[in-house]
């Protein structure tokens, strides 16, 4: 995720402008960016900078006509991407409009789509971590930052794949301004409309339309969700919950990829050909009824859709809490619209990587195609759920997932990985996540994140209350015999909870305070630092397993104690919940209920859960 730069540091830098410019050139590695894109400090506000910059006069006029000059003149942390006059004129021509045709609403969308308002920081180019930077505009739409190399071999910074930053890091009193050469405008089109505009996706588009998914994916907000009573639209901490946003991600093969994979449409109706092609993996039920959940064409399309909107920069966490040596190996698992079937996405991104290195790749030149409620990503390889390959290879491994990763609502409403939102105590309403995460009225839920703590992916859920009781719908893994574990950090403010898997009691209640003052000091755990053993901790790992514990993975990282792996933090542990045989595909549920009699303030630490096939325990790595 993004590095937070202190406000004090910025102000000190501003007093020594010449030194700052030199430092930025070095730290940005921006000697390959044009001179006019270098850092400047003017002592102005975002609004006055636009007012005093001739090539931004049209954008400033939009600020005036929408009443936003005062907003962007007050103290705050704004990051603004104003388009040049030339960009606005080109935008008007493409819309078939003149300036006089623009409504106040049109201008407001441009202003809000070009501006980020953050509670804690503004974003310089040094805060943009390539394709991993994904931010939320005041229009409540995603702004994605990516780095590209132009025809002259120079590095350029591109916003939402369309707008190039032509003047970067213009720091002002209330933020920073990055001038761009194209209007940043969120799409108002549906998935079917955008797919139909892609000449290389004709076959997939026809199959998608026939499957009926476009109708299911037409809403922007969940019509069944009713926001909390009393919301007045003023409190930013509650703005996530007035509505519950929906979203989707679609992966699509080009016609060429489908032909190379064996799809033959010569002399055959296209939909019939796709149905026959898909029947190799998805059976032959309900042929001809493409909207049926059993039809092979329908199932083929379903496995290409995730019920959360993600651009390529927001699929996999590779931020600070991911060990630097592990970032290229990082992964996530998401359930697709093909019920109970998972998709693995690894850093890259790559989809469903096999042991032999084979995987499904995205076409980087045709990804992040924005839709009003999601994204389309073009594939360079065939994407199918091959039962044998997925069960015995791709998904036959340890599957670790963060509590935040399961409910799509936390992704679609920009809560997951949103450090600005999670940096202070937050929660979500009881019905916000549907049956993905449920908690009772006796629970006090707190959402929190910090790169200075010791959490998987930096975030955590904390549940307290004298009668707390919550349930997480876990990822639906393939049938098999699994060991399930809970990852947490022991602290003296934790409590005691009874755990359940699929409604069945899982052993005796667990005491999450055990080991809080160092698990190496507690014989109930038996932790010994690897460096204090003669075999790098191999025997100690076995002994800890006998006590029902494991050290944290080496892939998790913290800046505490000078920076180290969580495996070396003795309070960071995994509890072995038990081993479970799952006979069929289906959902599985993790539940925790308070068993603490020492008051309602003690917490349950909900960080991450792991599945691992039992036959892999002997050779499991430490990552």
Secondary structure as a PSIPRED ss2 file (coil, helix, strand):
# PSIPRED VFORMAT (PSIPRED V4.0)

   1 X C   1.000  0.000  0.000
   2 X C   1.000  0.000  0.000
   3 X C   1.000  0.000  0.000
   4 X C   1.000  0.000  0.000
   5 X C   1.000  0.000  0.000
   6 X C   1.000  0.000  0.000
   7 X H   0.000  1.000  0.000
   8 X H   0.000  1.000  0.000
   9 X H   0.000  1.000  0.000
  10 X H   0.000  1.000  0.000
  11 X H   0.000  1.000  0.000
  12 X H   0.000  1.000  0.000
  13 X H   0.000  1.000  0.000
  14 X H   0.000  1.000  0.000
  15 X C   1.000  0.000  0.000
  16 X C   1.000  0.000  0.000
  17 X H   0.000  1.000  0.000
  18 X H   0.000  1.000  0.000
  19 X H   0.000  1.000  0.000
  20 X H   0.000  1.000  0.000
  21 X H   0.000  1.000  0.000
  22 X H   0.000  1.000  0.000
  23 X H   0.000  1.000  0.000
  24 X H   0.000  1.000  0.000
  25 X H   0.000  1.000  0.000
  26 X H   0.000  1.000  0.000
  27 X H   0.000  1.000  0.000
  28 X H   0.000  1.000  0.000
  29 X C   1.000  0.000  0.000
  30 X C   1.000  0.000  0.000
  31 X C   1.000  0.000  0.000
  32 X C   1.000  0.000  0.000
  33 X C   1.000  0.000  0.000
  34 X C   1.000  0.000  0.000
  35 X H   0.000  1.000  0.000
  36 X H   0.000  1.000  0.000
  37 X H   0.000  1.000  0.000
  38 X C   1.000  0.000  0.000
  39 X C   1.000  0.000  0.000
  40 X E   0.000  0.000  1.000
  41 X E   0.000  0.000  1.000
  42 X C   1.000  0.000  0.000
  43 X C   1.000  0.000  0.000
  44 X C   1.000  0.000  0.000
  45 X C   1.000  0.000  0.000
  46 X H   0.000  1.000  0.000
  47 X H   0.000  1.000  0.000
  48 X H   0.000  1.000  0.000
  49 X H   0.000  1.000  0.000
  50 X H   0.000  1.000  0.000
  51 X H   0.000  1.000  0.000
  52 X H   0.000  1.000  0.000
  53 X C   1.000  0.000  0.000
  54 X H   0.000  1.000  0.000
  55 X H   0.000  1.000  0.000
  56 X H   0.000  1.000  0.000
  57 X H   0.000  1.000  0.000
  58 X H   0.000  1.000  0.000
  59 X H   0.000  1.000  0.000
  60 X H   0.000  1.000  0.000
  61 X H   0.000  1.000  0.000
  62 X H   0.000  1.000  0.000
  63 X H   0.000  1.000  0.000
  64 X H   0.000  1.000  0.000
  65 X H   0.000  1.000  0.000
  66 X C   1.000  0.000  0.000
  67 X C   1.000  0.000  0.000
  68 X C   1.000  0.000  0.000
  69 X C   1.000  0.000  0.000
  70 X C   1.000  0.000  0.000
  71 X H   0.000  1.000  0.000
  72 X H   0.000  1.000  0.000
  73 X H   0.000  1.000  0.000
  74 X C   1.000  0.000  0.000
  75 X C   1.000  0.000  0.000
  76 X C   1.000  0.000  0.000
  77 X C   1.000  0.000  0.000
  78 X E   0.000  0.000  1.000
  79 X E   0.000  0.000  1.000
  80 X E   0.000  0.000  1.000
  81 X C   1.000  0.000  0.000
  82 X C   1.000  0.000  0.000
  83 X E   0.000  0.000  1.000
  84 X C   1.000  0.000  0.000
  85 X H   0.000  1.000  0.000
  86 X H   0.000  1.000  0.000
  87 X H   0.000  1.000  0.000
  88 X H   0.000  1.000  0.000
  89 X H   0.000  1.000  0.000
  90 X H   0.000  1.000  0.000
  91 X H   0.000  1.000  0.000
  92 X H   0.000  1.000  0.000
  93 X H   0.000  1.000  0.000
  94 X H   0.000  1.000  0.000
  95 X H   0.000  1.000  0.000
  96 X C   1.000  0.000  0.000
  97 X C   1.000  0.000  0.000
  98 X C   1.000  0.000  0.000
  99 X H   0.000  1.000  0.000
 100 X H   0.000  1.000  0.000
 101 X H   0.000  1.000  0.000
 102 X C   1.000  0.000  0.000
 103 X C   1.000  0.000  0.000
 104 X H   0.000  1.000  0.000
 105 X H   0.000  1.000  0.000
 106 X H   0.000  1.000  0.000
 107 X H   0.000  1.000  0.000
 108 X H   0.000  1.000  0.000
 109 X H   0.000  1.000  0.000
 110 X H   0.000  1.000  0.000
 111 X H   0.000  1.000  0.000
 112 X H   0.000  1.000  0.000
 113 X H   0.000  1.000  0.000
 114 X C   1.000  0.000  0.000
 115 X E   0.000  0.000  1.000
 116 X E   0.000  0.000  1.000
 117 X E   0.000  0.000  1.000
 118 X C   1.000  0.000  0.000
 119 X C   1.000  0.000  0.000
 120 X C   1.000  0.000  0.000
 121 X C   1.000  0.000  0.000
 122 X C   1.000  0.000  0.000
 123 X C   1.000  0.000  0.000
 124 X C   1.000  0.000  0.000
 125 X H   0.000  1.000  0.000
 126 X H   0.000  1.000  0.000
 127 X H   0.000  1.000  0.000
 128 X C   1.000  0.000  0.000
 129 X C   1.000  0.000  0.000
 130 X H   0.000  1.000  0.000
 131 X H   0.000  1.000  0.000
 132 X H   0.000  1.000  0.000
 133 X E   0.000  0.000  1.000
 134 X E   0.000  0.000  1.000
 135 X E   0.000  0.000  1.000
 136 X E   0.000  0.000  1.000
 137 X C   1.000  0.000  0.000
 138 X C   1.000  0.000  0.000
 139 X C   1.000  0.000  0.000
 140 X C   1.000  0.000  0.000
 141 X C   1.000  0.000  0.000
 142 X E   0.000  0.000  1.000
 143 X E   0.000  0.000  1.000
 144 X E   0.000  0.000  1.000
 145 X E   0.000  0.000  1.000
 146 X E   0.000  0.000  1.000
 147 X E   0.000  0.000  1.000
 148 X E   0.000  0.000  1.000
 149 X E   0.000  0.000  1.000
 150 X C   1.000  0.000  0.000
 151 X C   1.000  0.000  0.000
 152 X C   1.000  0.000  0.000
 153 X C   1.000  0.000  0.000
 154 X C   1.000  0.000  0.000
 155 X E   0.000  0.000  1.000
 156 X E   0.000  0.000  1.000
 157 X E   0.000  0.000  1.000
 158 X E   0.000  0.000  1.000
 159 X E   0.000  0.000  1.000
 160 X C   1.000  0.000  0.000
 161 X C   1.000  0.000  0.000
 162 X C   1.000  0.000  0.000
 163 X E   0.000  0.000  1.000
 164 X E   0.000  0.000  1.000
 165 X E   0.000  0.000  1.000
 166 X E   0.000  0.000  1.000
 167 X E   0.000  0.000  1.000
 168 X E   0.000  0.000  1.000
 169 X E   0.000  0.000  1.000
 170 X E   0.000  0.000  1.000
 171 X E   0.000  0.000  1.000
 172 X E   0.000  0.000  1.000
 173 X C   1.000  0.000  0.000
 174 X C   1.000  0.000  0.000
 175 X E   0.000  0.000  1.000
 176 X E   0.000  0.000  1.000
 177 X E   0.000  0.000  1.000
 178 X E   0.000  0.000  1.000
 179 X E   0.000  0.000  1.000
 180 X E   0.000  0.000  1.000
 181 X C   1.000  0.000  0.000
 182 X C   1.000  0.000  0.000
 183 X C   1.000  0.000  0.000
 184 X C   1.000  0.000  0.000
 185 X C   1.000  0.000  0.000
 186 X C   1.000  0.000  0.000
 187 X C   1.000  0.000  0.000
 188 X C   1.000  0.000  0.000
 189 X C   1.000  0.000  0.000
 190 X C   1.000  0.000  0.000
 191 X H   0.000  1.000  0.000
 192 X H   0.000  1.000  0.000
 193 X H   0.000  1.000  0.000
 194 X H   0.000  1.000  0.000
 195 X H   0.000  1.000  0.000
 196 X H   0.000  1.000  0.000
 197 X C   1.000  0.000  0.000
 198 X C   1.000  0.000  0.000
 199 X H   0.000  1.000  0.000
 200 X H   0.000  1.000  0.000
 201 X H   0.000  1.000  0.000
 202 X H   0.000  1.000  0.000
 203 X H   0.000  1.000  0.000
 204 X H   0.000  1.000  0.000
 205 X H   0.000  1.000  0.000
 206 X H   0.000  1.000  0.000
 207 X H   0.000  1.000  0.000
 208 X H   0.000  1.000  0.000
 209 X H   0.000  1.000  0.000
 210 X H   0.000  1.000  0.000
 211 X H   0.000  1.000  0.000
 212 X C   1.000  0.000  0.000
 213 X H   0.000  1.000  0.000
 214 X H   0.000  1.000  0.000
 215 X H   0.000  1.000  0.000
 216 X H   0.000  1.000  0.000
 217 X C   1.000  0.000  0.000
 218 X C   1.000  0.000  0.000
 219 X C   1.000  0.000  0.000
 220 X C   1.000  0.000  0.000
 221 X E   0.000  0.000  1.000
 222 X C   1.000  0.000  0.000
 223 X C   1.000  0.000  0.000
 224 X C   1.000  0.000  0.000
 225 X C   1.000  0.000  0.000
 226 X C   1.000  0.000  0.000
 227 X C   1.000  0.000  0.000
 228 X C   1.000  0.000  0.000
 229 X C   1.000  0.000  0.000
 230 X C   1.000  0.000  0.000
 231 X C   1.000  0.000  0.000
 232 X C   1.000  0.000  0.000
 233 X C   1.000  0.000  0.000
 234 X C   1.000  0.000  0.000
 235 X C   1.000  0.000  0.000
 236 X H   0.000  1.000  0.000
 237 X H   0.000  1.000  0.000
 238 X H   0.000  1.000  0.000
 239 X C   1.000  0.000  0.000
 240 X C   1.000  0.000  0.000
 241 X C   1.000  0.000  0.000
 242 X C   1.000  0.000  0.000
 243 X C   1.000  0.000  0.000
 244 X C   1.000  0.000  0.000
 245 X E   0.000  0.000  1.000
 246 X C   1.000  0.000  0.000
 247 X C   1.000  0.000  0.000
 248 X E   0.000  0.000  1.000
 249 X E   0.000  0.000  1.000
 250 X E   0.000  0.000  1.000
 251 X E   0.000  0.000  1.000
 252 X E   0.000  0.000  1.000
 253 X E   0.000  0.000  1.000
 254 X C   1.000  0.000  0.000
 255 X H   0.000  1.000  0.000
 256 X H   0.000  1.000  0.000
 257 X H   0.000  1.000  0.000
 258 X H   0.000  1.000  0.000
 259 X H   0.000  1.000  0.000
 260 X H   0.000  1.000  0.000
 261 X C   1.000  0.000  0.000
 262 X C   1.000  0.000  0.000
 263 X C   1.000  0.000  0.000
 264 X C   1.000  0.000  0.000
 265 X C   1.000  0.000  0.000
 266 X C   1.000  0.000  0.000
 267 X C   1.000  0.000  0.000
 268 X C   1.000  0.000  0.000
 269 X C   1.000  0.000  0.000
 270 X H   0.000  1.000  0.000
 271 X H   0.000  1.000  0.000
 272 X H   0.000  1.000  0.000
 273 X H   0.000  1.000  0.000
 274 X H   0.000  1.000  0.000
 275 X H   0.000  1.000  0.000
 276 X H   0.000  1.000  0.000
 277 X H   0.000  1.000  0.000
 278 X H   0.000  1.000  0.000
 279 X H   0.000  1.000  0.000
 280 X H   0.000  1.000  0.000
 281 X H   0.000  1.000  0.000
 282 X H   0.000  1.000  0.000
 283 X C   1.000  0.000  0.000
 284 X C   1.000  0.000  0.000
 285 X C   1.000  0.000  0.000
 286 X C   1.000  0.000  0.000
 287 X C   1.000  0.000  0.000
 288 X C   1.000  0.000  0.000
 289 X C   1.000  0.000  0.000
 290 X C   1.000  0.000  0.000
 291 X C   1.000  0.000  0.000
 292 X C   1.000  0.000  0.000
 293 X C   1.000  0.000  0.000
 294 X C   1.000  0.000  0.000
 295 X C   1.000  0.000  0.000
 296 X H   0.000  1.000  0.000
 297 X H   0.000  1.000  0.000
 298 X H   0.000  1.000  0.000
 299 X H   0.000  1.000  0.000
 300 X H   0.000  1.000  0.000
 301 X H   0.000  1.000  0.000
 302 X H   0.000  1.000  0.000
 303 X C   1.000  0.000  0.000
 304 X C   1.000  0.000  0.000
 305 X E   0.000  0.000  1.000
 306 X E   0.000  0.000  1.000
 307 X C   1.000  0.000  0.000
 308 X C   1.000  0.000  0.000
 309 X C   1.000  0.000  0.000
 310 X C   1.000  0.000  0.000
 311 X C   1.000  0.000  0.000
 312 X H   0.000  1.000  0.000
 313 X H   0.000  1.000  0.000
 314 X H   0.000  1.000  0.000
 315 X C   1.000  0.000  0.000
 316 X C   1.000  0.000  0.000
 317 X C   1.000  0.000  0.000
 318 X C   1.000  0.000  0.000
 319 X C   1.000  0.000  0.000
 320 X C   1.000  0.000  0.000
 321 X C   1.000  0.000  0.000
 322 X E   0.000  0.000  1.000
 323 X C   1.000  0.000  0.000
 324 X H   0.000  1.000  0.000
 325 X H   0.000  1.000  0.000
 326 X H   0.000  1.000  0.000
 327 X H   0.000  1.000  0.000
 328 X H   0.000  1.000  0.000
 329 X H   0.000  1.000  0.000
 330 X C   1.000  0.000  0.000
 331 X E   0.000  0.000  1.000
 332 X E   0.000  0.000  1.000
 333 X E   0.000  0.000  1.000
 334 X E   0.000  0.000  1.000
 335 X E   0.000  0.000  1.000
 336 X E   0.000  0.000  1.000
 337 X C   1.000  0.000  0.000
 338 X C   1.000  0.000  0.000
 339 X C   1.000  0.000  0.000
 340 X C   1.000  0.000  0.000
 341 X C   1.000  0.000  0.000
 342 X E   0.000  0.000  1.000
 343 X E   0.000  0.000  1.000
 344 X E   0.000  0.000  1.000
 345 X E   0.000  0.000  1.000
 346 X E   0.000  0.000  1.000
 347 X C   1.000  0.000  0.000
 348 X C   1.000  0.000  0.000
 349 X C   1.000  0.000  0.000
 350 X E   0.000  0.000  1.000
 351 X E   0.000  0.000  1.000
 352 X C   1.000  0.000  0.000
 353 X C   1.000  0.000  0.000
 354 X C   1.000  0.000  0.000
 355 X C   1.000  0.000  0.000
 356 X C   1.000  0.000  0.000
 357 X C   1.000  0.000  0.000
 358 X C   1.000  0.000  0.000
 359 X C   1.000  0.000  0.000
 360 X E   0.000  0.000  1.000
 361 X E   0.000  0.000  1.000
 362 X E   0.000  0.000  1.000
 363 X C   1.000  0.000  0.000
 364 X H   0.000  1.000  0.000
 365 X H   0.000  1.000  0.000
 366 X H   0.000  1.000  0.000
 367 X C   1.000  0.000  0.000
 368 X C   1.000  0.000  0.000
 369 X E   0.000  0.000  1.000
 370 X E   0.000  0.000  1.000
 371 X E   0.000  0.000  1.000
 372 X C   1.000  0.000  0.000
 373 X C   1.000  0.000  0.000
 374 X E   0.000  0.000  1.000
 375 X E   0.000  0.000  1.000
 376 X E   0.000  0.000  1.000
 377 X E   0.000  0.000  1.000
 378 X E   0.000  0.000  1.000
 379 X E   0.000  0.000  1.000
 380 X C   1.000  0.000  0.000
 381 X C   1.000  0.000  0.000
 382 X C   1.000  0.000  0.000
 383 X C   1.000  0.000  0.000
 384 X C   1.000  0.000  0.000
 385 X C   1.000  0.000  0.000
 386 X C   1.000  0.000  0.000
 387 X H   0.000  1.000  0.000
 388 X H   0.000  1.000  0.000
 389 X H   0.000  1.000  0.000
 390 X H   0.000  1.000  0.000
 391 X H   0.000  1.000  0.000
 392 X H   0.000  1.000  0.000
 393 X H   0.000  1.000  0.000
 394 X H   0.000  1.000  0.000
 395 X C   1.000  0.000  0.000
 396 X C   1.000  0.000  0.000
 397 X C   1.000  0.000  0.000
 398 X C   1.000  0.000  0.000
 399 X E   0.000  0.000  1.000
 400 X E   0.000  0.000  1.000
 401 X E   0.000  0.000  1.000
 402 X E   0.000  0.000  1.000
 403 X H   0.000  1.000  0.000
 404 X H   0.000  1.000  0.000
 405 X H   0.000  1.000  0.000
 406 X H   0.000  1.000  0.000
 407 X C   1.000  0.000  0.000
 408 X H   0.000  1.000  0.000
 409 X H   0.000  1.000  0.000
 410 X H   0.000  1.000  0.000
 411 X H   0.000  1.000  0.000
 412 X H   0.000  1.000  0.000
 413 X C   1.000  0.000  0.000
 414 X C   1.000  0.000  0.000
 415 X C   1.000  0.000  0.000
 416 X C   1.000  0.000  0.000
 417 X C   1.000  0.000  0.000
 418 X C   1.000  0.000  0.000
 419 X H   0.000  1.000  0.000
 420 X H   0.000  1.000  0.000
 421 X H   0.000  1.000  0.000
 422 X H   0.000  1.000  0.000
 423 X C   1.000  0.000  0.000
 424 X C   1.000  0.000  0.000
 425 X C   1.000  0.000  0.000
 426 X E   0.000  0.000  1.000
 427 X C   1.000  0.000  0.000
 428 X C   1.000  0.000  0.000
 429 X C   1.000  0.000  0.000
 430 X C   1.000  0.000  0.000
 431 X C   1.000  0.000  0.000
 432 X C   1.000  0.000  0.000
 433 X C   1.000  0.000  0.000
 434 X C   1.000  0.000  0.000
 435 X C   1.000  0.000  0.000
 436 X C   1.000  0.000  0.000
 437 X E   0.000  0.000  1.000
 438 X E   0.000  0.000  1.000
 439 X E   0.000  0.000  1.000
 440 X C   1.000  0.000  0.000
 441 X C   1.000  0.000  0.000
 442 X C   1.000  0.000  0.000
 443 X C   1.000  0.000  0.000
 444 X E   0.000  0.000  1.000
 445 X E   0.000  0.000  1.000
 446 X E   0.000  0.000  1.000
 447 X E   0.000  0.000  1.000
 448 X E   0.000  0.000  1.000
 449 X E   0.000  0.000  1.000
 450 X C   1.000  0.000  0.000
 451 X C   1.000  0.000  0.000
 452 X C   1.000  0.000  0.000
 453 X C   1.000  0.000  0.000
 454 X C   1.000  0.000  0.000
 455 X C   1.000  0.000  0.000
 456 X H   0.000  1.000  0.000
 457 X H   0.000  1.000  0.000
 458 X H   0.000  1.000  0.000
 459 X E   0.000  0.000  1.000
 460 X E   0.000  0.000  1.000
 461 X E   0.000  0.000  1.000
 462 X E   0.000  0.000  1.000
 463 X E   0.000  0.000  1.000
 464 X E   0.000  0.000  1.000
 465 X C   1.000  0.000  0.000
 466 X C   1.000  0.000  0.000
 467 X C   1.000  0.000  0.000
 468 X C   1.000  0.000  0.000
 469 X E   0.000  0.000  1.000
 470 X E   0.000  0.000  1.000
 471 X E   0.000  0.000  1.000
 472 X E   0.000  0.000  1.000
 473 X E   0.000  0.000  1.000
 474 X E   0.000  0.000  1.000
 475 X C   1.000  0.000  0.000
 476 X C   1.000  0.000  0.000
 477 X C   1.000  0.000  0.000
 478 X C   1.000  0.000  0.000
 479 X C   1.000  0.000  0.000
 480 X E   0.000  0.000  1.000
 481 X E   0.000  0.000  1.000
 482 X E   0.000  0.000  1.000
 483 X E   0.000  0.000  1.000
 484 X E   0.000  0.000  1.000
 485 X E   0.000  0.000  1.000
 486 X E   0.000  0.000  1.000
 487 X E   0.000  0.000  1.000
 488 X E   0.000  0.000  1.000
 489 X E   0.000  0.000  1.000
 490 X C   1.000  0.000  0.000
 491 X C   1.000  0.000  0.000
 492 X C   1.000  0.000  0.000
 493 X C   1.000  0.000  0.000
 494 X E   0.000  0.000  1.000
 495 X C   1.000  0.000  0.000
 496 X E   0.000  0.000  1.000
 497 X E   0.000  0.000  1.000
 498 X E   0.000  0.000  1.000
 499 X E   0.000  0.000  1.000
 500 X E   0.000  0.000  1.000
 501 X E   0.000  0.000  1.000
 502 X C   1.000  0.000  0.000
 503 X C   1.000  0.000  0.000
 504 X E   0.000  0.000  1.000
 505 X E   0.000  0.000  1.000
 506 X C   1.000  0.000  0.000
 507 X C   1.000  0.000  0.000
 508 X C   1.000  0.000  0.000
 509 X C   1.000  0.000  0.000
 510 X E   0.000  0.000  1.000
 511 X E   0.000  0.000  1.000
 512 X C   1.000  0.000  0.000
 513 X C   1.000  0.000  0.000
 514 X C   1.000  0.000  0.000
 515 X C   1.000  0.000  0.000
 516 X C   1.000  0.000  0.000
 517 X C   1.000  0.000  0.000
 518 X C   1.000  0.000  0.000
 519 X H   0.000  1.000  0.000
 520 X H   0.000  1.000  0.000
 521 X H   0.000  1.000  0.000
 522 X C   1.000  0.000  0.000
 523 X C   1.000  0.000  0.000
 524 X C   1.000  0.000  0.000
 525 X C   1.000  0.000  0.000
 526 X C   1.000  0.000  0.000
 527 X C   1.000  0.000  0.000
 528 X C   1.000  0.000  0.000
 529 X C   1.000  0.000  0.000
 530 X H   0.000  1.000  0.000
 531 X H   0.000  1.000  0.000
 532 X H   0.000  1.000  0.000
 533 X C   1.000  0.000  0.000
 534 X C   1.000  0.000  0.000
 535 X C   1.000  0.000  0.000
 536 X C   1.000  0.000  0.000
 537 X C   1.000  0.000  0.000
 538 X H   0.000  1.000  0.000
 539 X H   0.000  1.000  0.000
 540 X H   0.000  1.000  0.000
 541 X H   0.000  1.000  0.000
 542 X H   0.000  1.000  0.000
 543 X H   0.000  1.000  0.000
 544 X H   0.000  1.000  0.000
 545 X H   0.000  1.000  0.000
 546 X H   0.000  1.000  0.000
 547 X C   1.000  0.000  0.000
 548 X C   1.000  0.000  0.000
 549 X E   0.000  0.000  1.000
 550 X E   0.000  0.000  1.000
 551 X E   0.000  0.000  1.000
 552 X C   1.000  0.000  0.000
 553 X C   1.000  0.000  0.000
 554 X C   1.000  0.000  0.000
 555 X C   1.000  0.000  0.000
 556 X E   0.000  0.000  1.000
 557 X E   0.000  0.000  1.000
 558 X E   0.000  0.000  1.000
 559 X C   1.000  0.000  0.000
 560 X H   0.000  1.000  0.000
 561 X H   0.000  1.000  0.000
 562 X H   0.000  1.000  0.000
 563 X C   1.000  0.000  0.000
 564 X E   0.000  0.000  1.000
 565 X E   0.000  0.000  1.000
 566 X H   0.000  1.000  0.000
 567 X H   0.000  1.000  0.000
 568 X H   0.000  1.000  0.000
 569 X C   1.000  0.000  0.000
 570 X C   1.000  0.000  0.000
 571 X C   1.000  0.000  0.000
 572 X E   0.000  0.000  1.000
 573 X E   0.000  0.000  1.000
 574 X E   0.000  0.000  1.000
 575 X E   0.000  0.000  1.000
 576 X E   0.000  0.000  1.000
 577 X E   0.000  0.000  1.000
 578 X E   0.000  0.000  1.000
 579 X E   0.000  0.000  1.000
 580 X E   0.000  0.000  1.000
 581 X E   0.000  0.000  1.000
 582 X E   0.000  0.000  1.000
 583 X C   1.000  0.000  0.000
 584 X C   1.000  0.000  0.000
 585 X C   1.000  0.000  0.000
 586 X C   1.000  0.000  0.000
 587 X C   1.000  0.000  0.000
 588 X E   0.000  0.000  1.000
 589 X E   0.000  0.000  1.000
 590 X E   0.000  0.000  1.000
 591 X E   0.000  0.000  1.000
 592 X E   0.000  0.000  1.000
 593 X E   0.000  0.000  1.000
 594 X E   0.000  0.000  1.000
 595 X C   1.000  0.000  0.000
 596 X C   1.000  0.000  0.000
 597 X C   1.000  0.000  0.000
 598 X C   1.000  0.000  0.000
 599 X C   1.000  0.000  0.000
 600 X C   1.000  0.000  0.000
 601 X C   1.000  0.000  0.000
 602 X C   1.000  0.000  0.000
 603 X E   0.000  0.000  1.000
 604 X E   0.000  0.000  1.000
 605 X E   0.000  0.000  1.000
 606 X E   0.000  0.000  1.000
 607 X C   1.000  0.000  0.000
 608 X E   0.000  0.000  1.000
 609 X E   0.000  0.000  1.000
 610 X E   0.000  0.000  1.000
 611 X E   0.000  0.000  1.000
 612 X E   0.000  0.000  1.000
 613 X E   0.000  0.000  1.000
 614 X H   0.000  1.000  0.000
 615 X H   0.000  1.000  0.000
 616 X H   0.000  1.000  0.000
 617 X C   1.000  0.000  0.000
 618 X C   1.000  0.000  0.000
 619 X C   1.000  0.000  0.000
 620 X C   1.000  0.000  0.000
 621 X C   1.000  0.000  0.000
 622 X C   1.000  0.000  0.000
 623 X C   1.000  0.000  0.000
